[in-house]
Amino acid sequence: MRTAYQDQLEDLTNQLGAMCELAGAAMERATQALLQADLVLAEQVISDQDVLGEHSARTEEAAFVLLALQAPVARDLRSVVSAIQMVADIDRMGALAVHVAKIARRRHPVHALPEEVNGYFSEMGRVAVELGRTAQEVLLTGDIDKAARIRAEDDAMDDLHRHLFNVLMDREWKHGVASAVDVALLSRFYERFADHAVEIGRRVIFMATGELPEYEELPPETWRD
Amino acid sequence: MRTAYQDQLEDLTNQLGAMCELAGAAMERATQALLQADLVLAEQVISDQDVLGEHSARTEEAAFVLLALQAPVARDLRSVVSAIQMVADIDRMGALAVHVAKIARRRHPVHALPEEVNGYFSEMGRVAVELGRTAQEVLLTGDIDKAARIRAEDDAMDDLHRHLFNVLMDREWKHGVASAVDVALLSRFYERFADHAVEIGRRVIFMATGELPEYEELPPETWRD
């Protein structure tokens, strides 16, 4: 019985890991769809959302059954409760990838992005995918040091977001209002994606230690090139 | 013992209700700060976020203790798990109010909104506050019919959001890029606030019935003036 229970707990973690992978892959494709005005890829991200939705429902259900039948305590209870919370975060990461894909689709065959900001979004996409990968890794390994370092990657995303807003706001933006609105919303979607990855890191720390660190307690970004 | 347990469950619901009230009040004040470029009010919304944060931590902790010590099943278990999920939604509603207040503060003493769109935001603020109130009510009463009808109010918010984007995108927008970006983000903050209220309604239905309805299964907005 204990073995089945431990298996169930491990399954829960693996399901969350698989969800992270799907969310990261969705953001990777959405970014490519955005940068290349690729309609087929955008449609794929949008239709794949159901797959992540099914995973969410299944994972939530599994957590619920564990609570009902096994009444876990201490660290196991923290794992199951955290799993329920992380499902919401990962689900949202997938939804944000879909938002990106929908903007790419809406503007197709035109590129949603003026070429001037392609570099920002290429980098935001790269950081987002990296964050998804790190979130998956810390989920599966329970590595709390690496979980805490997710904040540094999020800080890099925030920097990109801020710089992009300076481009929109302070310089002479030549691409019109519609394009500025798209860029602002897109930038926000990437920034939120990163925030959810940080949340996953915080929850992994909570699972291991019983303490949920404040964002400010995590190590910030150090100097980068 | 059972009585203490029932009291704890009821306390949990009351705490969520109190959180909804705080989030609604925050959005009410944030809207006023936005429409009237009221810096004092904006600052108040921003500093009050800690109060909601403390409530969140306390409510999550109470739910955790209930799970650990009482190992609830069936409907009670659904209530506790839903409480944990709703804490995240209500917390986010408060964060969105803070985002609105921060834009009001950043633009002060200038009004963040061109007068042309004041009416939209006044109405979005009204609907948001109403949604916060309805969410609180269905939480406390468990009225699942009313919970389902939250979607109709959310549809009204989506309409406002869409119309506002038409104003930004299709007509000749005369207020510049910075202002358009502010308006787009603000509109999104209100729309997301409403989405979280719908989530609370869905969770209340889940608590009562064990079935989590899809958004599309909820009754849509009927014809309005």
Interface residues (C-beta under 8 A of the other chain):
Chain A: A57 A63 F64 L67 A68 A71 V73 A74 L77 R78 V81 I84 Q85 A88 F165 L168 M169 W173 V177 A178 A180 V181 A184 L185 R188 L212
Chain B: A57 A63 F64 L67 A68 A71 V73 A74 L77 R78 V81 I84 Q85 A88 F165 L168 M169 W173 V177 A178 A180 V181 A184 L185 R188 L212
